[in-house]
Amino acid sequence: MSSFQGIWVPLVTPFVNQAIDFVGLRRLVTHLLDSGVDGIVVCGTTGEAAALGKHEQLAVLDAVLELVPPQQVVMGLAGNNLSELLQFQSEILKRPLAGLLVPAPYYIRPSQAGLEAFFKTVADTSSVPIIVYDIPYRTGVSFEQATLLRIVAHENIVAIKDCGGNLGNTLALLASGKVDVLCGEDNQMFNAMCLGATGAIAASAHIHPELFVQLHRQIQDQQLAAARTTFFQLTPLIQTLFVEPNPGPVKTALALQGLIRDELRAPMQTSSETTTQRLKDILATLKHNAR
């Protein structure tokens, strides 16, 4: 069974004048790899996948695969038209990958039986492992615990990105031992990993990724006091990156570091002046502390 461990970054999609900025993309991916992250998730929520055409999503994936070993790349696969989703899945799977990150079908709010059938269909037709993406505040539908445990029993479903906000479900998944649990709520990653989550898919790990890598390693090595110090060092950053809709503040912080341009596709908006200033202050503090 595949194993998903450590810090995975759900990659932003850089733009220049609304076109994909492949130069910025390569610069950012190289920076993340040099910082020691365990993997890259392409075209997730943070990558503004909903604002990208299918051809653009594949172009981003191909650009990432030129730089990153396939076993370190996961591709997002989201949609509510099942036949179109499966068609796009087959196109994606012409490329080598570590896995697919798949949320519940959004907006239509299927029943629990419908959710089971959906994930069984996607997992049955996939040649790579599936990571279930549990994010009810975006999809509009929540998994009941029994449903979730039946879904992850599928042999091709190997991990879950846990943004469900349901501690009971998280604990049941961890206790089951059936899947790797990757924390998807960045401000919960310390406690999740202490409880046994194998890592995190964390948008905030774009910024000072080496500190997130350090946090994971400290927890793995049972250095909990040091890990707590690292986490509290990161807490102001994590909180500020989510005061406005993701990935707005993440892109602002990356732009302040000279890695990409601060540009999103409508209806997403760039960060307010207040958030931008707060990020400047936080980045200055982190830089000072790193000396």
VEXDREN-2710 file (C-alpha; in Angstrom, 1 decimal):
% VEXDREN-2710
k/r/px/py/pz
1/MET/0.0/0.0/0.0
2/SER/1.2/3.5/-0.8
3/SER/2.1/5.7/2.1
4/PHE/1.7/9.5/2.3
5/GLN/3.9/11.0/4.9
6/GLY/5.2/14.4/5.9
7/ILE/4.5/17.9/4.5
8/TRP/2.8/18.2/1.2
9/VAL/2.2/21.6/-0.3
10/PRO/-1.1/22.2/-2.3
11/LEU/0.6/24.4/-4.9
12/VAL/-0.7/27.8/-5.9
13/THR/-1.0/28.5/-9.6
14/PRO/1.0/31.7/-10.4
15/PHE/-0.4/34.1/-13.0
16/VAL/0.9/37.0/-15.0
17/ASN/-1.8/39.1/-16.7
18/GLN/-4.2/36.2/-16.1
19/ALA/-2.1/33.6/-17.9
20/ILE/-0.3/30.8/-16.1
21/ASP/3.2/32.0/-15.1
22/PHE/5.3/28.9/-15.8
23/VAL/8.5/30.7/-15.0
24/GLY/7.1/31.6/-11.6
25/LEU/5.7/28.1/-11.2
26/ARG/9.1/26.5/-11.7
27/ARG/10.8/28.9/-9.4
28/LEU/8.3/28.2/-6.6
29/VAL/8.4/24.4/-7.1
30/THR/12.2/24.4/-7.0
31/HIS/12.2/26.5/-3.8
32/LEU/9.7/24.1/-2.1
33/LEU/11.8/21.1/-3.1
34/ASP/15.0/22.7/-1.9
35/SER/13.3/23.3/1.5
36/GLY/12.7/19.6/1.9
37/VAL/8.9/19.2/1.5
38/ASP/7.7/15.7/0.9
39/GLY/5.4/16.3/-2.0
40/ILE/3.4/18.7/-4.2
41/VAL/-0.4/18.6/-4.7
42/VAL/-1.3/20.2/-8.1
43/CYS/-4.6/21.8/-8.8
44/GLY/-6.2/21.5/-5.4
45/THR/-8.4/24.3/-3.9
46/THR/-5.2/26.4/-3.3
47/GLY/-4.3/26.0/-6.9
48/GLU/-7.5/27.8/-8.0
49/ALA/-8.4/24.6/-10.0
50/ALA/-12.0/25.8/-10.3
51/ALA/-10.8/28.8/-12.3
52/LEU/-8.6/26.8/-14.6
53/GLY/-9.6/25.0/-17.8
54/LYS/-8.9/21.3/-18.0
55/HIS/-6.1/22.0/-20.6
56/GLU/-4.6/24.5/-18.1
57/GLN/-4.7/22.0/-15.3
58/LEU/-2.9/19.4/-17.4
59/ALA/-0.3/22.0/-18.4
60/VAL/0.4/22.9/-14.8
61/LEU/0.7/19.2/-14.0
62/ASP/3.1/18.6/-16.9
63/ALA/5.3/21.5/-15.8
64/VAL/5.5/20.2/-12.2
65/LEU/6.3/16.7/-13.4
66/GLU/9.3/18.1/-15.3
67/LEU/10.8/19.1/-11.9
68/VAL/9.3/16.7/-9.3
69/PRO/9.6/12.9/-9.2
70/PRO/6.2/11.4/-9.9
71/GLN/6.1/9.7/-6.5
72/GLN/6.1/13.2/-5.0
73/VAL/3.2/14.5/-7.1
74/VAL/-0.6/14.3/-6.4
75/MET/-3.2/15.8/-8.7
76/GLY/-6.5/17.2/-7.6
77/LEU/-9.6/15.7/-9.3
78/ALA/-12.9/17.5/-8.5
79/GLY/-16.3/17.7/-10.1
80/ASN/-19.9/16.8/-9.9
81/ASN/-20.5/15.5/-13.5
82/LEU/-19.3/11.9/-13.0
83/SER/-18.8/11.0/-16.7
84/GLU/-16.8/14.1/-17.3
85/LEU/-14.8/13.5/-14.1
86/LEU/-13.9/9.9/-15.2
87/GLN/-12.9/11.2/-18.6
88/PHE/-10.6/13.8/-17.1
89/GLN/-9.3/11.1/-14.7
90/SER/-8.3/8.9/-17.6
91/GLU/-6.5/11.9/-19.3
92/ILE/-4.6/12.7/-16.0
93/LEU/-3.6/9.0/-15.6
94/LYS/-1.7/9.0/-18.8
95/ARG/1.0/10.6/-16.6
96/PRO/2.9/9.0/-13.7
97/LEU/1.7/10.1/-10.3
98/ALA/1.7/9.3/-6.6
99/GLY/-2.1/9.7/-6.4
100/LEU/-5.3/11.7/-6.9
101/LEU/-6.9/14.0/-4.3
102/VAL/-10.6/13.7/-4.7
103/PRO/-13.4/15.6/-2.8
104/ALA/-17.0/14.7/-2.6
105/PRO/-19.1/16.0/-5.6
106/TYR/-19.8/19.6/-4.7
107/TYR/-23.1/21.5/-4.7
108/ILE/-25.4/18.5/-5.5
109/ARG/-25.1/17.2/-1.9
110/PRO/-25.5/13.4/-2.5
111/SER/-26.7/11.0/0.1
112/GLN/-24.4/8.8/2.1
113/ALA/-25.0/5.9/-0.2
114/GLY/-24.3/8.3/-3.1
115/LEU/-21.0/9.3/-1.6
116/GLU/-20.0/5.6/-1.2
117/ALA/-20.9/4.9/-4.8
118/PHE/-19.0/7.9/-6.1
119/PHE/-15.8/7.1/-4.3
120/LYS/-16.0/3.4/-5.2
121/THR/-16.4/4.3/-8.9
122/VAL/-13.4/6.7/-8.8
123/ALA/-11.2/4.3/-6.9
124/ASP/-12.2/1.3/-9.1
125/THR/-11.2/3.2/-12.3
126/SER/-8.0/4.7/-10.9
127/SER/-4.6/3.2/-11.7
128/VAL/-3.0/5.2/-8.8
129/PRO/-4.0/5.6/-5.1
130/ILE/-6.8/7.9/-4.1
131/ILE/-6.7/10.4/-1.2
132/VAL/-10.2/11.3/-0.1
133/TYR/-10.5/15.1/0.5
134/ASP/-13.0/15.7/3.3
135/ILE/-13.9/19.4/3.2
136/PRO/-17.7/19.8/3.9
137/TYR/-17.6/23.6/4.0
138/ARG/-16.7/23.6/0.3
139/THR/-18.6/20.6/-0.9
140/GLY/-21.8/21.1/1.1
141/VAL/-21.9/17.5/2.3
142/SER/-20.5/15.8/5.4
143/PHE/-19.5/12.2/5.8
144/GLU/-21.1/10.2/8.6
145/GLN/-18.5/8.2/10.4
146/ALA/-19.8/4.8/9.3
147/THR/-19.8/6.0/5.7
148/LEU/-16.3/7.3/5.9
149/LEU/-15.0/4.1/7.4
150/ARG/-16.6/2.0/4.6
151/ILE/-15.2/4.3/1.9
152/VAL/-11.6/4.1/3.2
153/ALA/-11.8/0.3/3.4
154/HIS/-11.4/0.3/-0.4
155/GLU/-8.0/-1.1/-1.2
156/ASN/-7.2/1.8/-3.6
157/ILE/-8.1/4.5/-1.1
158/VAL/-5.0/5.0/1.0
159/ALA/-5.2/8.4/2.6
160/ILE/-7.5/11.2/3.6
161/LYS/-7.0/14.9/3.7
162/ASP/-8.9/15.7/6.8
163/CYS/-10.6/19.1/6.8
164/GLY/-13.9/17.7/8.2
165/GLY/-13.7/19.6/11.5
166/ASN/-15.1/16.5/13.2
167/LEU/-12.8/15.2/15.9
168/GLY/-14.8/12.0/16.3
169/ASN/-14.3/11.1/12.6
170/THR/-10.6/12.0/12.8
171/LEU/-10.1/9.8/15.8
172/ALA/-12.0/6.9/14.2
173/LEU/-9.9/7.1/11.1
174/LEU/-6.7/7.2/13.1
175/ALA/-7.8/4.2/15.2
176/SER/-8.9/2.2/12.2
177/GLY/-5.4/2.1/10.7
178/LYS/-6.9/1.7/7.3
179/VAL/-5.6/5.0/5.8
180/ASP/-2.9/7.6/6.3
181/VAL/-4.5/10.7/7.8
182/LEU/-3.1/14.0/6.4
183/CYS/-4.2/17.1/8.3
184/GLY/-5.8/19.7/6.0
185/GLU/-6.6/22.3/8.6
186/ASP/-3.2/24.0/9.1
187/ASN/-3.9/25.3/12.6
188/GLN/-4.6/21.8/13.8
189/MET/-1.5/20.1/12.4
190/PHE/0.4/19.9/15.6
191/ASN/-2.3/18.1/17.6
192/ALA/-3.3/15.9/14.6
193/MET/0.3/14.7/14.1
194/CYS/0.7/14.1/17.8
195/LEU/-2.4/11.9/17.6
196/GLY/-0.9/9.9/14.7
197/ALA/-1.6/11.8/11.5
198/THR/1.2/10.9/9.1
199/GLY/1.6/14.5/7.9
200/ALA/-0.3/17.5/6.4
201/ILE/-1.4/19.0/3.1
202/ALA/-0.8/22.6/4.2
203/ALA/-1.2/25.7/2.1
204/SER/0.7/27.7/4.7
205/ALA/3.7/25.5/4.1
206/HIS/4.4/27.6/1.0
207/ILE/5.9/30.1/3.4
208/HIS/9.0/29.1/5.3
209/PRO/8.4/25.4/4.3
210/GLU/11.6/24.4/6.1
211/LEU/9.9/25.2/9.4
212/PHE/6.9/23.0/8.6
213/VAL/9.3/20.2/7.6
214/GLN/11.2/20.7/10.9
215/LEU/7.8/20.6/12.8
216/HIS/7.0/17.2/11.3
217/ARG/10.4/15.7/11.9
218/GLN/10.4/16.9/15.6
219/ILE/7.1/15.2/16.2
220/GLN/8.3/12.0/14.4
221/ASP/11.3/12.1/16.7
222/GLN/9.2/12.6/19.8
223/GLN/10.8/16.0/20.4
224/LEU/7.4/17.5/21.5
225/ALA/8.7/20.5/23.4
226/ALA/10.8/21.6/20.4
227/ALA/7.9/20.9/18.1
228/ARG/5.6/23.0/20.2
229/THR/8.0/25.9/20.0
230/THR/8.2/25.5/16.2
231/PHE/4.4/25.4/15.9
232/PHE/3.9/28.5/18.1
233/GLN/6.5/30.3/16.0
234/LEU/4.3/29.5/12.9
235/THR/0.9/30.1/14.5
236/PRO/0.7/33.9/13.6
237/LEU/1.6/33.1/10.0
238/ILE/-0.9/30.3/9.7
239/GLN/-3.7/32.4/11.3
240/THR/-3.0/35.4/9.0
241/LEU/-2.9/33.3/5.8
242/PHE/-6.5/32.4/6.4
243/VAL/-8.0/35.7/7.5
244/GLU/-9.1/36.2/3.9
245/PRO/-10.1/33.5/1.3
246/ASN/-7.3/31.1/0.4
247/PRO/-5.0/31.4/-1.6
248/GLY/-5.1/35.3/-1.5
249/PRO/-2.9/35.8/1.5
250/VAL/-0.6/32.9/0.5
251/LYS/0.1/34.5/-2.9
252/THR/0.7/37.9/-1.2
253/ALA/3.3/36.4/1.1
254/LEU/5.0/34.6/-1.8
255/ALA/5.0/37.9/-3.8
256/LEU/6.5/39.7/-0.8
257/GLN/9.3/37.1/-0.9
258/GLY/9.8/37.7/-4.7
259/LEU/8.8/34.2/-5.7
260/ILE/5.6/34.9/-7.8
261/ARG/3.3/37.8/-8.7
262/ASP/0.4/38.7/-6.4
263/GLU/-2.3/37.8/-8.9
264/LEU/-5.5/35.7/-8.7
265/ARG/-8.4/35.0/-11.1
266/ALA/-11.7/36.6/-10.4
267/PRO/-13.8/36.3/-8.3
268/MET/-10.8/35.8/-6.0
269/GLN/-9.3/39.0/-4.8
270/THR/-5.8/40.0/-3.7
271/SER/-5.2/40.6/0.0
272/SER/-6.3/43.8/1.7
273/GLU/-3.7/46.4/2.8
274/THR/-4.2/45.4/6.4
275/THR/-3.5/41.7/5.7
276/THR/-0.5/42.6/3.5
277/GLN/1.0/44.7/6.2
278/ARG/0.4/42.0/8.8
279/LEU/2.2/39.5/6.5
280/LYS/5.1/41.9/6.0
281/ASP/5.5/42.1/9.8
282/ILE/5.2/38.3/10.3
283/LEU/7.8/37.6/7.5
284/ALA/10.2/40.1/9.1
285/THR/9.8/38.4/12.5
286/LEU/10.4/34.9/11.0
287/LYS/13.4/36.1/9.1
288/HIS/14.8/37.8/12.2
289/ASN/14.2/34.6/14.3
290/ALA/15.9/32.5/11.7
291/ARG/19.2/34.3/12.1
END
